[in-house]
């Protein structure tokens, strides 16, 4: 597809515009597998340094559409010789040239229209498979269990610590019998 843009070429020696009727940039009719995959990979690498805005993702895609989609152009250097279409030349002549901004915007819009579906749809399909659809029909909250049963109070102990009159302190005697058992034996 041929797109007409304002001439971003260096002016002639006399200061006149080299191409008063503009230049023509030819975009490939279709991106090949490698080009489309390169753009998808560039987008997937964006989040490595932290979150990115949607606008930045789209801008990176558009930049790559131009870097990989421009097939030919009528741009010339300051001597009037054709400038080969290379990534550095695309960056220098179009992407980093403030005078070409309006022309590049029109060119970028055309490239978006041509290539976005090919590049973006697989990214969207992959993203939709990796996350569950929302809203869900069923609750996503953890199921609530019945409240735990309160523990039953324990029964009072059956042993007592009250001292009775018939109880005496016991101690071991040197013969091995307790003093209580000796007293009981002598009382009998």
Backbone as a printed PyTorch tensor [residue, N CA C, xyz], in Angstrom:
tensor([[[  0.8500,  -1.1700,   0.0000],
         [  0.0000,   0.0000,   0.0000],
         [  0.8980,   1.2360,   0.0000]],

        [[  0.6510,   2.1210,  -0.9030],
         [  1.4220,   3.3630,  -0.9970],
         [  0.7370,   4.4600,  -0.1900]],

        [[  1.5460,   5.1370,   0.6320],
         [  1.0580,   6.2380,   1.4620],
         [  1.8680,   7.4780,   1.0950]],

        [[  1.1640,   8.5390,   0.8220],
         [  1.8210,   9.8030,   0.4920],
         [  2.0740,  10.5670,   1.7890]],

        [[  3.3110,  11.0400,   1.9930],
         [  3.6620,  11.8260,   3.1860],
         [  4.3700,  13.1050,   2.7510]],

        [[  4.3610,  14.0840,   3.6430],
         [  5.1250,  15.3130,   3.3850],
         [  6.6070,  14.9400,   3.3320]],

        [[  7.3460,  15.5750,   2.4690],
         [  8.7460,  15.2300,   2.2310],
         [  9.6120,  15.4860,   3.4770]],

        [[ 10.1970,  14.4040,   4.0600],
         [ 11.0960,  14.5860,   5.1970],
         [ 12.5620,  14.6530,   4.7630]],

        [[ 12.8200,  14.6880,   3.4560],
         [ 14.1870,  14.7020,   2.9500],
         [ 14.8480,  16.0480,   3.2560]],

        [[ 16.1930,  16.0550,   3.3260],
         [ 16.8780,  17.3380,   3.5180],
         [ 16.5780,  18.2680,   2.3420]],

        [[ 16.4610,  19.5720,   2.5910],
         [ 16.1520,  20.5080,   1.4980],
         [ 17.3040,  20.5630,   0.4850]],

        [[ 16.9770,  21.0720,  -0.6800],
         [ 17.9940,  21.2670,  -1.7230],
         [ 18.9760,  22.3480,  -1.2520]],

        [[ 20.0580,  22.4930,  -1.9710],
         [ 21.0750,  23.4950,  -1.6220],
         [ 20.4840,  24.9020,  -1.6000]],

        [[ 19.4870,  25.1520,  -2.4410],
         [ 18.8850,  26.4880,  -2.4910],
         [ 17.7840,  26.6560,  -1.4260]],

        [[ 17.5360,  25.5830,  -0.6080],
         [ 16.5430,  25.6700,   0.4630],
         [ 15.1690,  25.1510,   0.0840]],

        [[ 14.9750,  24.8450,  -1.1960],
         [ 13.6710,  24.3350,  -1.6460],
         [ 13.4690,  22.8880,  -1.1740]],

        [[ 12.2060,  22.5560,  -1.0380],
         [ 11.8540,  21.1860,  -0.6710],
         [ 12.1940,  20.2640,  -1.8240]],

        [[ 12.7920,  19.1240,  -1.5160],
         [ 13.2020,  18.1840,  -2.5630],
         [ 12.0020,  17.6230,  -3.3170]],

        [[ 10.9560,  17.2800,  -2.5980],
         [  9.7580,  16.6990,  -3.2230],
         [  8.5450,  17.5140,  -2.7840]],

        [[  8.2410,  18.5930,  -3.5170],
         [  7.1350,  19.4630,  -3.1130],
         [  5.7840,  18.7410,  -3.0720]],

        [[  5.6400,  17.7070,  -3.8610],
         [  4.3800,  16.9440,  -3.8520],
         [  4.3950,  15.8300,  -2.8030]],

        [[  5.4850,  15.7270,  -2.0480],
         [  5.5980,  14.7180,  -0.9970],
         [  6.3450,  13.4740,  -1.4430]],

        [[  6.5550,  12.5930,  -0.5110],
         [  7.2170,  11.3170,  -0.7800],
         [  6.1960,  10.2030,  -0.6620]],

        [[  6.5460,   9.0640,  -1.2180],
         [  5.6850,   7.8900,  -1.1320],
         [  6.3990,   6.8290,  -0.3010]],

        [[  5.6630,   6.2890,   0.6540],
         [  6.1620,   5.1840,   1.4660],
         [  5.2720,   3.9950,   1.1640]],

        [[  5.8920,   2.8720,   0.8490],
         [  5.1410,   1.6630,   0.5350],
         [  5.2020,   0.7000,   1.7240]],

        [[  4.0190,   0.3610,   2.2170],
         [  3.9230,  -0.6230,   3.3040],
         [  3.6740,  -2.0000,   2.6980]],

        [[  4.2920,  -3.0040,   3.2900],
         [  4.0360,  -4.3790,   2.8500],
         [  2.5450,  -4.6680,   2.9800]],

        [[  2.0200,  -5.4380,   2.0500],
         [  0.6020,  -5.7910,   2.1200],
         [  0.2990,  -6.6210,   3.3650]],

        [[  1.2790,  -7.4060,   3.7630],
         [  1.0680,  -8.2830,   4.9170],
         [  2.4140,  -8.5140,   5.5950]],

        [[  2.4120,  -8.5820,   6.9180],
         [  3.6320,  -8.9160,   7.6410],
         [  3.8280, -10.4280,   7.5950]],

        [[  5.0700, -10.8570,   7.4270],
         [  5.3400, -12.2900,   7.4590],
         [  5.3560, -12.7830,   8.9100]],

        [[  5.4590, -14.0940,   9.0740],
         [  5.4250, -14.7140,  10.4050],
         [  6.4900, -14.1180,  11.3280]],

        [[  7.7010, -14.0100,  10.8320],
         [  8.8080, -13.5060,  11.6450],
         [  8.5480, -12.0750,  12.1220]],

        [[  8.0650, -11.2330,  11.2360],
         [  7.7970,  -9.8380,  11.6010],
         [  6.6880,  -9.7410,  12.6470]],

        [[  5.5890, -10.4670,  12.4190],
         [  4.4710, -10.4360,  13.3750],
         [  4.9050, -10.9810,  14.7260]],

        [[  5.7000, -12.0470,  14.7180],
         [  6.1860, -12.6320,  15.9700],
         [  7.1480, -11.6850,  16.6740]],

        [[  7.9770, -10.9890,  15.9220],
         [  8.8990, -10.0070,  16.5070],
         [  8.1180,  -8.9310,  17.2540]],

        [[  7.0460,  -8.4510,  16.6590],
         [  6.2400,  -7.4090,  17.3040],
         [  5.5800,  -7.9580,  18.5630]],

        [[  5.0420,  -9.1660,  18.4910],
         [  4.4150,  -9.7710,  19.6860],
         [  5.4270,  -9.9330,  20.8040]],

        [[  6.6210, -10.3640,  20.4740],
         [  7.6770, -10.5480,  21.4920],
         [  8.0920,  -9.1980,  22.0800]],

        [[  8.1700,  -8.1780,  21.2480],
         [  8.5210,  -6.8420,  21.7460],
         [  7.4830,  -6.3690,  22.7650]],

        [[  6.2150,  -6.6370,  22.4700],
         [  5.1390,  -6.2500,  23.3880],
         [  5.2160,  -7.0580,  24.6780]],

        [[  5.4770,  -8.3490,  24.5740],
         [  5.5150,  -9.1850,  25.7790],
         [  6.6970,  -8.8370,  26.6750]],

        [[  7.7520,  -8.2890,  26.1140],
         [  8.9210,  -7.9110,  26.9150],
         [  8.7540,  -6.5670,  27.6070]],

        [[  7.7440,  -5.8070,  27.2450],
         [  7.5560,  -4.4780,  27.8290],
         [  7.3990,  -4.5100,  29.3360]],

        [[  6.6810,  -5.4730,  29.8840],
         [  6.3910,  -5.5060,  31.3150],
         [  7.5290,  -5.9780,  32.1810]],

        [[  8.6830,  -6.2880,  31.6090],
         [  9.8020,  -6.7930,  32.4040],
         [ 10.3510,  -5.7720,  33.3870]],

        [[ 10.2480,  -4.5100,  33.0830],
         [ 10.7670,  -3.4580,  33.9690],
         [  9.6920,  -2.8620,  34.8590]],

        [[  8.5100,  -3.4200,  34.8330],
         [  7.4070,  -2.9060,  35.6380],
         [  6.1790,  -2.6960,  34.7810]],

        [[  5.1160,  -2.2540,  35.4150],
         [  3.8650,  -2.0900,  34.6760],
         [  3.9790,  -1.0280,  33.5870]],

        [[  3.2380,  -1.2520,  32.5040],
         [  3.1990,  -0.2880,  31.4060],
         [  1.7510,   0.0530,  31.0950]],

        [[  1.5550,   1.2120,  30.5720],
         [  0.2290,   1.6750,  30.1960],
         [ -0.1530,   1.0940,  28.8350]],

        [[ -1.4340,   0.9640,  28.6070],
         [ -1.9340,   0.4520,  27.3240],
         [ -1.4560,   1.3160,  26.1620]],

        [[ -1.4100,   2.6050,  26.3640],
         [ -0.9840,   3.5130,  25.2950],
         [  0.4610,   3.2170,  24.8760]],

        [[  1.3000,   2.8790,  25.8450],
         [  2.6910,   2.5630,  25.5160],
         [  2.7800,   1.2590,  24.7270]],

        [[  1.9660,   0.2900,  25.0800],
         [  1.9310,  -0.9740,  24.3340],
         [  1.5480,  -0.7030,  22.8820]],

        [[  0.5120,   0.0900,  22.6750],
         [  0.0650,   0.4050,  21.3200],
         [  1.1180,   1.2000,  20.5500]],

        [[  1.8070,   2.1070,  21.2380],
         [  2.8510,   2.9010,  20.5800],
         [  4.0170,   2.0200,  20.1440]],

        [[  4.3960,   1.0750,  20.9810],
         [  5.4860,   0.1580,  20.6180],
         [  5.0700,  -0.6940,  19.4210]],

        [[  3.8260,  -1.1420,  19.4190],
         [  3.3460,  -1.9210,  18.2800],
         [  3.4250,  -1.0950,  16.9990]],

        [[  2.9700,   0.1360,  17.0590],
         [  2.9760,   0.9930,  15.8670],
         [  4.4020,   1.2520,  15.3880]],

        [[  5.3060,   1.4970,  16.3200],
         [  6.7050,   1.7140,  15.9450],
         [  7.2470,   0.4990,  15.1870]],

        [[  6.9540,  -0.6890,  15.7010],
         [  7.4270,  -1.9100,  15.0400],
         [  6.7120,  -2.1510,  13.7080]],

        [[  5.4520,  -1.7440,  13.6010],
         [  4.7600,  -1.8580,  12.3080],
         [  5.5410,  -1.1030,  11.2490]],

        [[  6.0170,   0.0810,  11.6140],
         [  6.7660,   0.8890,  10.6540],
         [  8.1540,   0.3010,  10.4020]],

        [[  8.8310,  -0.1280,  11.4730],
         [ 10.1750,  -0.6810,  11.3030],
         [ 10.1790,  -1.9420,  10.4290]],

        [[  9.1420,  -2.7440,  10.5340],
         [  9.0920,  -4.0040,   9.7890],
         [  8.1630,  -3.9630,   8.5750]],

        [[  7.2920,  -2.9540,   8.5280],
         [  6.3030,  -2.9070,   7.4530],
         [  6.6830,  -2.0510,   6.2670]],

        [[  7.6040,  -1.0990,   6.4570],
         [  7.9910,  -0.2470,   5.3240],
         [  8.8630,  -1.0590,   4.3730]],

        [[  8.3820,  -1.1220,   3.1480],
         [  9.0530,  -1.9340,   2.1280],
         [  9.8900,  -1.0710,   1.1750]],

        [[  9.3920,   0.1090,   0.8840],
         [ 10.0850,   0.9970,  -0.0610],
         [  9.6720,   2.4350,   0.2350]],

        [[ 10.4570,   3.3770,  -0.2710],
         [ 10.1180,   4.8010,  -0.1530],
         [ 10.8770,   5.6010,  -1.1820]],

        [[ 10.5200,   6.8490,  -1.3070],
         [ 11.1850,   7.7380,  -2.2680],
         [ 12.1240,   8.7270,  -1.5770]],

        [[ 12.4890,   8.4620,  -0.3450],
         [ 13.3510,   9.3760,   0.4070],
         [ 14.7740,   9.3720,  -0.1490]],

        [[ 15.3770,  10.5770,  -0.1360],
         [ 16.7510,  10.7410,  -0.6140],
         [ 17.5680,  11.4670,   0.4380]],

        [[ 18.9040,  11.3530,   0.2940],
         [ 19.7870,  12.0430,   1.2330],
         [ 20.0570,  13.4720,   0.7610]],

        [[ 20.9940,  14.1500,   1.4100],
         [ 21.2620,  15.5510,   1.0690],
         [ 21.9070,  15.7190,  -0.3020]],

        [[ 22.3880,  14.6540,  -0.9390],
         [ 22.9450,  14.7170,  -2.2900],
         [ 21.9360,  14.2740,  -3.3490]],

        [[ 20.7330,  13.9070,  -2.8900],
         [ 19.6980,  13.4760,  -3.8160],
         [ 19.7420,  11.9920,  -4.1510]],

        [[ 20.5770,  11.2340,  -3.4240],
         [ 20.6800,   9.7990,  -3.6690],
         [ 19.6550,   9.0600,  -2.8150]],

        [[ 19.0640,   7.9830,  -3.3670],
         [ 18.0610,   7.2300,  -2.6050],
         [ 18.6310,   6.6810,  -1.2870]],

        [[ 17.8120,   6.7740,  -0.2540],
         [ 18.1920,   6.2410,   1.0560],
         [ 17.6310,   4.8240,   1.1480]],

        [[ 18.5020,   3.8300,   1.3860],
         [ 18.0000,   2.4600,   1.5160],
         [ 17.0600,   2.3420,   2.7270]],

        [[ 16.0620,   1.4780,   2.6100],
         [ 15.1170,   1.2580,   3.7070],
         [ 15.7650,   0.2840,   4.6950]],

        [[ 16.1740,   0.8230,   5.8260],
         [ 16.7390,   0.0170,   6.9180],
         [ 16.1040,   0.5070,   8.2200]],

        [[ 16.2080,  -0.2960,   9.2510],
         [ 15.6530,   0.1460,  10.5420],
         [ 16.3100,   1.4410,  11.0250]],

        [[ 17.6520,   1.5480,  10.9810],
         [ 18.2440,   2.8250,  11.4070],
         [ 17.7670,   4.0050,  10.5580]],

        [[ 17.5920,   3.7930,   9.2590],
         [ 17.1330,   4.8830,   8.3850],
         [ 15.6820,   5.2500,   8.7050]],

        [[ 14.8500,   4.2570,   8.9830],
         [ 13.4490,   4.5300,   9.3470],
         [ 13.4060,   5.3310,  10.6370]],

        [[ 14.2330,   4.9410,  11.5900],
         [ 14.2670,   5.6940,  12.8620],
         [ 14.7250,   7.1270,  12.6220]],

        [[ 15.8380,   7.2790,  11.9230],
         [ 16.4090,   8.6090,  11.7080],
         [ 15.5120,   9.5060,  10.8540]],

        [[ 14.9990,   9.0000,   9.7560],
         [ 14.2530,   9.8200,   8.7990],
         [ 12.7970,  10.0570,   9.1960]],

        [[ 12.2100,   9.0910,   9.9090],
         [ 10.7860,   9.2250,  10.2270],
         [ 10.4940,   9.3000,  11.7270]],

        [[ 10.9750,   8.3390,  12.4840],
         [ 10.5780,   8.2470,  13.8980],
         [ 11.2340,   9.2910,  14.7950]],

        [[ 12.4440,   9.7040,  14.4580],
         [ 13.1550,  10.6760,  15.2970],
         [ 13.2150,  12.0650,  14.6590]],

        [[ 12.5280,  12.2540,  13.5660],
         [ 12.5490,  13.5120,  12.8320],
         [ 11.2950,  14.3120,  13.2090]],

        [[ 11.4900,  15.3370,  14.0250],
         [ 10.3500,  16.1460,  14.4800],
         [  9.5800,  16.7770,  13.3140]],

        [[ 10.2810,  17.1070,  12.2150],
         [  9.6150,  17.7170,  11.0650],
         [  8.6880,  16.7270,  10.3500]],

        [[  8.9020,  15.4410,  10.5550],
         [  8.1020,  14.4200,   9.8660],
         [  6.9580,  13.9060,  10.7360]],

        [[  6.7750,  14.4860,  11.9200],
         [  5.7960,  13.9530,  12.8750],
         [  4.3920,  13.7900,  12.2840]],

        [[  3.8790,  14.8220,  11.6330],
         [  2.5210,  14.7550,  11.0750],
         [  2.4270,  13.6650,  10.0130]],

        [[  3.4380,  13.5550,   9.1650],
         [  3.4450,  12.5310,   8.1200],
         [  3.5370,  11.1340,   8.7330]],

        [[  4.3460,  10.9930,   9.7420],
         [  4.5220,   9.6880,  10.3820],
         [  3.2270,   9.2660,  11.0670]],

        [[  2.4940,  10.2170,  11.6070],
         [  1.2210,   9.8970,  12.2480],
         [  0.2470,   9.3020,  11.2330]],

        [[  0.1570,   9.8880,  10.0660],
         [ -0.7140,   9.3390,   9.0130],
         [ -0.2360,   7.9590,   8.5640]],

        [[  1.0590,   7.8070,   8.4140],
         [  1.6470,   6.5320,   8.0140],
         [  1.4010,   5.4730,   9.0900]],

        [[  1.5640,   5.8730,  10.3420],
         [  1.3500,   4.9520,  11.4690],
         [ -0.1030,   4.5040,  11.5340]],

        [[ -1.0290,   5.4140,  11.2960],
         [ -2.4520,   5.0480,  11.2950],
         [ -2.7460,   4.0130,  10.2070]],

        [[ -2.1410,   4.1960,   9.0370],
         [ -2.3380,   3.2330,   7.9490],
         [ -1.7460,   1.8700,   8.3240]],

        [[ -0.5660,   1.8830,   8.9260],
         [  0.0760,   0.6210,   9.3390],
         [ -0.7440,  -0.0710,  10.4330]],

        [[ -1.2670,   0.7070,  11.3710],
         [ -2.1310,   0.1270,  12.4140],
         [ -3.3110,  -0.5980,  11.7820]],

        [[ -3.9510,   0.0690,  10.8270],
         [ -5.1090,  -0.5250,  10.1770],
         [ -4.7680,  -1.8020,   9.4230]],

        [[ -3.5730,  -1.8680,   8.8800],
         [ -3.1810,  -3.0270,   8.0960],
         [ -2.7080,  -4.2050,   8.9530]],

        [[ -1.9690,  -3.9160,  10.0300],
         [ -1.2720,  -4.9850,  10.7450],
         [ -1.8170,  -5.3290,  12.1250]],

        [[ -2.6120,  -4.4530,  12.7130],
         [ -3.0240,  -4.6650,  14.1040],
         [ -3.7380,  -5.9980,  14.3040]],

        [[ -4.6400,  -6.3220,  13.4100],
         [ -5.4160,  -7.5570,  13.5670],
         [ -4.4820,  -8.7740,  13.5900]],

        [[ -3.5200,  -8.8010,  12.6830],
         [ -2.5860,  -9.9210,  12.5860],
         [ -1.7400, -10.0670,  13.8520]],

        [[ -1.3480,  -8.9590,  14.4470],
         [ -0.4600,  -8.9910,  15.6090],
         [ -1.2420,  -9.0700,  16.9160]],

        [[ -2.2860,  -8.2770,  17.0180],
         [ -2.9900,  -8.1510,  18.3000],
         [ -3.9100,  -9.3210,  18.6260]],

        [[ -4.5990,  -9.8700,  17.6380],
         [ -5.5360, -10.9580,  17.9320],
         [ -4.8860, -12.1530,  18.6260]],

        [[ -3.7310, -12.6440,  18.1680],
         [ -3.1090, -13.7510,  18.9010],
         [ -2.7350, -13.3840,  20.3400]],

        [[ -2.3340, -12.1410,  20.5660],
         [ -2.0240, -11.7090,  21.9340],
         [ -3.2770, -11.7230,  22.8030]],

        [[ -4.3740, -11.2360,  22.2530],
         [ -5.6270, -11.2100,  23.0100],
         [ -6.1480, -12.6250,  23.2630]],

        [[ -6.0300, -13.4960,  22.2700],
         [ -6.4800, -14.8790,  22.4590],
         [ -5.6700, -15.5660,  23.5440]],

        [[ -4.3630, -15.3560,  23.5530],
         [ -3.5030, -15.9610,  24.5730],
         [ -3.8600, -15.4210,  25.9550]],

        [[ -4.1060, -14.1330,  26.0370],
         [ -4.4640, -13.5260,  27.3260],
         [ -5.8110, -14.0380,  27.8180]],

        [[ -6.7520, -14.2390,  26.9120],
         [ -8.0750, -14.7060,  27.3480],
         [ -8.0300, -16.1510,  27.8140]],

        [[ -7.1110, -16.9490,  27.2800],
         [ -6.9740, -18.3310,  27.7380],
         [ -6.2780, -18.4100,  29.0870]],

        [[ -5.4500, -17.4370,  29.4050],
         [ -4.6730, -17.5080,  30.6370],
         [ -5.4230, -16.9960,  31.8550]],

        [[ -6.5290, -16.3150,  31.6680],
         [ -7.2840, -15.8370,  32.8220],
         [ -8.7370, -16.2660,  32.6770]],

        [[ -9.3560, -16.6010,  33.8070],
         [-10.7410, -17.0650,  33.7240],
         [-11.6720, -15.9400,  33.3040]],

        [[-12.7340, -16.2830,  32.5870],
         [-13.6900, -15.2450,  32.2030],
         [-14.4260, -14.7130,  33.4280]],

        [[-14.8100, -13.4780,  33.3560],
         [-15.5570, -12.8840,  34.4620],
         [-16.7820, -12.2170,  33.8920]],

        [[-17.8390, -11.9920,  34.5830],
         [-18.1060, -12.4930,  35.9220],
         [-18.4540, -13.9810,  35.8800]],

        [[-18.2550, -14.6340,  37.0000],
         [-18.5260, -16.0630,  37.0600],
         [-19.9400, -16.3100,  37.5410]],

        [[-20.4870, -17.4520,  37.1580],
         [-21.8340, -17.8020,  37.5900],
         [-21.8450, -18.2190,  39.0520]],

        [[-20.8260, -18.9210,  39.4640],
         [-20.7690, -19.4010,  40.8470],
         [-19.8920, -18.4680,  41.6800]],

        [[-20.0390, -18.5880,  42.9670],
         [-19.2570, -17.7660,  43.8800],
         [-17.7910, -18.1610,  43.7990]],

        [[-16.9130, -17.1780,  43.8920],
         [-15.4880, -17.4650,  43.9110],
         [-14.9320, -17.3570,  45.3180]],

        [[-15.8000, -17.1000,  46.2880],
         [-15.3550, -17.0120,  47.6740],
         [-15.1380, -18.4150,  48.2250]],

        [[-14.2670, -18.5020,  49.2100],
         [-14.0340, -19.7880,  49.8540],
         [-15.3160, -20.2230,  50.5450]],

        [[-15.6490, -21.5270,  50.4450],
         [-16.8760, -21.9770,  51.0940],
         [-16.7650, -21.7960,  52.6070]],

        [[-17.8680, -21.3780,  53.2220],
         [-17.8480, -21.1570,  54.6620],
         [-18.2510, -22.4400,  55.3560]],

        [[-17.5080, -22.8110,  56.3720],
         [-17.8110, -23.9990,  57.1580],
         [-18.7850, -23.6060,  58.2600]],

        [[-19.4210, -24.6070,  58.8370],
         [-20.2960, -24.3350,  59.9720],
         [-19.4490, -23.7690,  61.0930]],

        [[-20.0400, -22.9370,  61.9370],
         [-19.2310, -22.3860,  63.0300],
         [-18.7700, -23.5210,  63.9380]],

        [[-17.5670, -23.4200,  64.4760],
         [-17.0740, -24.5080,  65.3260],
         [-17.9490, -24.6540,  66.5780]],

        [[-18.0970, -25.9210,  67.0360],
         [-18.8890, -26.1710,  68.2430],
         [-18.0990, -25.7040,  69.4430]],

        [[-18.8560, -25.1670,  70.4110],
         [-18.2000, -24.7160,  71.6320],
         [-17.8000, -25.9410,  72.4450]],

        [[-16.6630, -25.9040,  73.0670],
         [-16.2770, -27.0470,  73.8890],
         [-17.1920, -27.1310,  75.1250]],

        [[-17.4780, -28.3790,  75.5220],
         [-18.3090, -28.5780,  76.7100],
         [-17.4580, -28.3180,  77.9350]],

        [[-18.0680, -27.7220,  78.9580],
         [-17.2780, -27.5000,  80.1770],
         [-16.8930, -28.8450,  80.7990]],

        [[-15.7290, -28.8890,  81.3600],
         [-15.2770, -30.1440,  81.9500],
         [-15.9700, -30.3870,  83.2970]],

        [[-16.0540, -31.6540,  83.6720],
         [-16.6660, -32.0180,  84.9480],
         [-15.7260, -31.6880,  86.0760]],

        [[-16.3150, -31.4270,  87.2290],
         [-15.4390, -31.1780,  88.3800],
         [-14.6290, -32.4350,  88.7110]],

        [[-13.4700, -32.2380,  89.2280],
         [-12.5870, -33.3520,  89.5600],
         [-13.1670, -34.1940,  90.6730]],

        [[-12.9300, -35.5080,  90.6480],
         [-13.4450, -36.4040,  91.6890],
         [-12.5010, -36.5000,  92.8660]],

        [[-11.3350, -35.9870,  92.7700],
         [-10.4040, -36.0120,  93.9130],
         [-10.5710, -34.7420,  94.7080]],

        [[-10.3570, -34.8490,  95.9750],
         [-10.4710, -33.6670,  96.8280],
         [ -9.1360, -33.3550,  97.4330]],

        [[ -8.9910, -32.1530,  97.7770],
         [ -7.7480, -31.7510,  98.4330],
         [ -8.0030, -31.3400,  99.8750]],

        [[ -9.2020, -31.7070, 100.3900],
         [ -9.5220, -31.3620, 101.7670],
         [ -8.9070, -32.4000, 102.6990]],

        [[ -8.2600, -31.9330, 103.7180],
         [ -7.6010, -32.8270, 104.6630],
         [ -8.6240, -33.3510, 105.6710]],

        [[ -8.5350, -34.6000, 105.9390],
         [ -9.4520, -35.1860, 106.9400],
         [ -8.7020, -35.4820, 108.2110]],

        [[ -9.4530, -35.7060, 109.3660],
         [ -8.8300, -35.9150, 110.6730],
         [ -8.0440, -37.2210, 110.7430]],

        [[ -8.4770, -38.2550, 110.0220],
         [ -7.8250, -39.5490, 110.1330],
         [ -6.5900, -39.6690, 109.2780]],

        [[ -6.2280, -38.6390, 108.5970],
         [ -5.0870, -38.7190, 107.7080],
         [ -3.8830, -38.1530, 108.4220]],

        [[ -2.7960, -38.8270, 108.2470],
         [ -1.5660, -38.3640, 108.8790],
         [ -0.4860, -38.2710, 107.8320]],

        [[  0.5090, -37.5280, 108.1220],
         [  1.6570, -37.3920, 107.2330],
         [  2.4310, -38.6900, 107.2620]],

        [[  2.8580, -39.0670, 106.0970],
         [  3.6640, -40.2790, 106.0430],
         [  5.0710, -39.9230, 105.6780]],

        [[  5.9720, -40.6800, 106.2090],
         [  7.3710, -40.4850, 105.8380],
         [  8.0220, -41.8470, 105.8280]],

        [[  9.0270, -42.0100, 105.0860],
         [  9.7030, -43.2950, 105.0170],
         [ 10.6010, -43.4610, 106.2310]],

        [[ 10.5490, -44.6660, 106.7700],
         [ 11.4180, -44.9470, 107.9120],
         [ 12.6630, -45.6460, 107.4090]],

        [[ 13.6640, -45.6750, 108.2160],
         [ 14.9050, -46.2990, 107.7700],
         [ 14.6890, -47.7750, 107.4400]],

        [[ 13.7020, -48.4170, 107.9750],
         [ 13.4640, -49.8280, 107.7050],
         [ 12.6670, -50.0490, 106.4340]],

        [[ 12.2280, -49.0470, 105.7800],
         [ 11.5130, -49.1710, 104.5410],
         [ 10.0240, -49.0250, 104.7020]],

        [[  9.4710, -49.1210, 105.8950],
         [  8.0380, -48.9570, 106.0780],
         [  7.7530, -47.5400, 106.4350]],

        [[  6.5860, -47.0490, 106.0520],
         [  6.2460, -45.6670, 106.3610],
         [  5.8450, -45.5610, 107.8160]],

        [[  5.9360, -44.3730, 108.3690],
         [  5.5740, -44.1760, 109.7760],
         [  4.0990, -44.4320, 109.9810]],

        [[  3.2740, -44.2320, 108.9440],
         [  1.8510, -44.4970, 109.0780],
         [  1.6340, -45.9900, 109.1950]],

        [[  2.3290, -46.7720, 108.3710],
         [  2.1420, -48.2060, 108.4580],
         [  2.6990, -48.7390, 109.7460]],

        [[  3.7490, -48.1250, 110.3110],
         [  4.2620, -48.5710, 111.6220],
         [  3.2560, -48.2490, 112.7100]],

        [[  2.6670, -47.0790, 112.6450],
         [  1.6840, -46.6960, 113.6400],
         [  0.4670, -47.5970, 113.5510]],

        [[  0.0880, -48.0000, 112.3610],
         [ -1.0610, -48.8680, 112.2130],
         [ -0.7250, -50.2430, 112.7500]],

        [[  0.4920, -50.6920, 112.5970],
         [  0.8820, -52.0070, 113.0860],
         [  0.9490, -52.0170, 114.5850]],

        [[  1.4230, -50.9370, 115.1840],
         [  1.5190, -50.9060, 116.6440],
         [  0.1570, -50.7050, 117.2670]],

        [[ -0.7680, -50.0920, 116.5600],
         [ -2.1080, -49.9050, 117.1040],
         [ -2.8680, -51.2000, 117.0600]],

        [[ -2.5160, -52.0940, 116.2410],
         [ -3.2420, -53.3440, 116.1280],
         [ -2.7440, -54.2720, 117.1540]]])
